[in-house]
Amino acid sequence: MSLVIPILLGTAREGRQSEKAARFVLEHMQAREGIETLLIDPRDFLGSAQTKAMPTEAAKRWSQTMARADGLVIVTPEYNHGYPGELKLMLDQLYSEYAQKAVAICGVSEGWTGGVRVVKQLVGIVHTLKMYPIRNALYFPNVGTLFDAEGQITDDRYVEMTQTMLDELVWLAEALKQKRES
Ligand SMILES: Cc1cc2nc3c(=O)[nH]c(=O)nc-3n(C[C@H](O)[C@H](O)[C@H](O)COP(=O)(O)O)c2cc1C
């Protein structure tokens, strides 16, 4: 079965480090058979920082992307124990497009927590959007040293952890797709 699962990056901050984590997950998803993915960068969508004020063309593009998606991966930094405003603007833009779809959440931080608080917070948010969060999450702590200057990960254990997360995501996304289409 072929699945469409975009990756949504949570921040548009200049100098953001979490883009490295998002690109790491992207590489693994692209290497995996049966997944069509792309990186959704809030910078390409948010024309003005107001709820539901996305420019029409961008709103349509984001809506179409999620409407044809079977799941979503969110890679986000934690800002003051919460999630970034850009991620909120992106998520709040849509509603029905998310329903009955699987979602994996990955946290990023400069310190040792790996964004665990934002990941747990987002479980409740995506639940409200009628999405089904998987249990496995990826945490990218110490992001400044976890990736080298070329953006390559320096800890090999992430390869297996990413596969484990994607196995669970694909399993749930396939089951939900079958149910939606039945
Ligand atoms: C406004 C702001 C708030 C932050 N709050 C937290 C926080 O609550 N917990 C944490 O672990 N790191 C926090 N950080 C640091 C991030 O972990 C750090 O910036 C990291 O590189 C990931 O975010 P980035 O993609 O914006 O670079 C914060 C950073 C910013 C800019």
Ligand as a Chemical Component Dictionary entry (heavy atoms), coordinates in Angstrom:
data_LIG
# 
_chem_comp.id                   LIG 
_chem_comp.type                 NON-POLYMER 
_chem_comp.pdbx_formal_charge   0 
_chem_comp.three_letter_code    LIG 
# 
loop_
_chem_comp_atom.comp_id 
_chem_comp_atom.atom_id 
_chem_comp_atom.alt_atom_id 
_chem_comp_atom.type_symbol 
_chem_comp_atom.charge 
_chem_comp_atom.model_Cartn_x 
_chem_comp_atom.model_Cartn_y 
_chem_comp_atom.model_Cartn_z 
_chem_comp_atom.pdbx_ordinal 
LIG C1  C1  C 0 11.400 31.337 22.347 1  
LIG C2  C2  C 0 12.181 30.109 22.704 2  
LIG C3  C3  C 0 11.782 29.348 23.797 3  
LIG C4  C4  C 0 12.461 28.184 24.129 4  
LIG N1  N1  N 0 11.997 27.400 25.152 5  
LIG C5  C5  C 0 12.555 26.186 25.367 6  
LIG C6  C6  C 0 11.967 25.272 26.287 7  
LIG O1  O1  O 0 10.950 25.516 26.898 8  
LIG N2  N2  N 0 12.556 24.059 26.467 9  
LIG C7  C7  C 0 13.688 23.714 25.777 10 
LIG O2  O2  O 0 14.174 22.597 25.948 11 
LIG N3  N3  N 0 14.266 24.556 24.899 12 
LIG C8  C8  C 0 13.731 25.777 24.660 13 
LIG N4  N4  N 0 14.271 26.626 23.722 14 
LIG C9  C9  C 0 15.531 26.279 23.074 15 
LIG C10 C10 C 0 15.325 25.310 21.910 16 
LIG O3  O3  O 0 15.395 24.017 22.438 17 
LIG C11 C11 C 0 16.424 25.545 20.879 18 
LIG O4  O4  O 0 16.197 26.784 20.222 19 
LIG C12 C12 C 0 16.616 24.407 19.897 20 
LIG O5  O5  O 0 17.666 24.757 19.021 21 
LIG C13 C13 C 0 15.390 23.981 19.094 22 
LIG O6  O6  O 0 14.660 25.069 18.542 23 
LIG P1  P1  P 0 14.958 25.753 17.099 24 
LIG O7  O7  O 0 14.499 24.819 16.019 25 
LIG O8  O8  O 0 14.198 27.028 17.141 26 
LIG O9  O9  O 0 16.466 25.966 16.998 27 
LIG C14 C14 C 0 13.615 27.807 23.378 28 
LIG C15 C15 C 0 14.012 28.592 22.295 29 
LIG C16 C16 C 0 13.314 29.721 21.926 30 
LIG C17 C17 C 0 13.730 30.503 20.728 31 
# 
loop_
_chem_comp_bond.comp_id 
_chem_comp_bond.atom_id_1 
_chem_comp_bond.atom_id_2 
_chem_comp_bond.value_order 
_chem_comp_bond.pdbx_ordinal 
LIG C1  C2  SING 1  
LIG C2  C3  SING 2  
LIG C2  C16 DOUB 3  
LIG C3  C4  DOUB 4  
LIG C4  N1  SING 5  
LIG C4  C14 SING 6  
LIG N1  C5  DOUB 7  
LIG C5  C6  SING 8  
LIG C5  C8  SING 9  
LIG C6  O1  DOUB 10 
LIG C6  N2  SING 11 
LIG N2  C7  SING 12 
LIG C7  O2  DOUB 13 
LIG C7  N3  SING 14 
LIG N3  C8  DOUB 15 
LIG C8  N4  SING 16 
LIG N4  C9  SING 17 
LIG N4  C14 SING 18 
LIG C9  C10 SING 19 
LIG C10 O3  SING 20 
LIG C10 C11 SING 21 
LIG C11 O4  SING 22 
LIG C11 C12 SING 23 
LIG C12 O5  SING 24 
LIG C12 C13 SING 25 
LIG C13 O6  SING 26 
LIG O6  P1  SING 27 
LIG P1  O7  DOUB 28 
LIG P1  O8  SING 29 
LIG P1  O9  SING 30 
LIG C14 C15 DOUB 31 
LIG C15 C16 SING 32 
LIG C16 C17 SING 33 
# 
